[in-house]
Amino acid sequence: MKPPTLVRPLTNDERQALKAGLRSPEAFTLRRCQILLQSADGHRPRAIAAAVGGCVQSVRNAIRAFEAEGLDCLHEKSSRPKATRDTLDDAGRQRLRDLLHRSPRDFGKPTSLWTLDLAAEVAHAQGLIGRPVSGETIRQSLLRLGVGWKRAKTWITSPDPAYLRKKGRATG
């Protein structure tokens, strides 16, 4: 049987900092201090989780973070990913741009106007993107091409032979 996950013995300074953290206005800091103090008093993770109203894994995560970072673990870190990768490479973005120059009706859609979500759906259906993505992903891909979404929507052309003449009168 594995021994229970407990925090190492605390120094006086660490114990004072944890007790001061109990008065913190930040819920994350307060919860971490409660967990670490109870663990230092010999309580097991399951009992601590029941006492603070969390899950056992959160208690274990707090104890491991304290072992790795010390008192720095009392401050919440950014949830932003440390690294991201582009969904589309340069060639894929160019294919997306070419796709948006066509009408959604060419792809069996009941509208002639592109939306970001519709572009994401069609890009996935056409195999441009390997997995379903959000409209925001499409917008970001267009921005990497130097094209804002408002500009992309004006790429749409009409099948009307007099479209350019009519558009010229409307836009000046």
Protein Blocks (a to p, Z undefined) as FASTA:
>chain_A
ZZddddddddfklmmmmmmmmmpcbfklmmmmmmmmmmmnopafklmmmmnopafklmmm
mmmmmmmnommlmpccdfbdfbdcdfbdfklmmmmmmmmmpcfklnopabfbdcfklmmm
mmmmnomambdcdfklmmmmmmmnopafklmmmmpccfbfklmmmmmmmnZZ
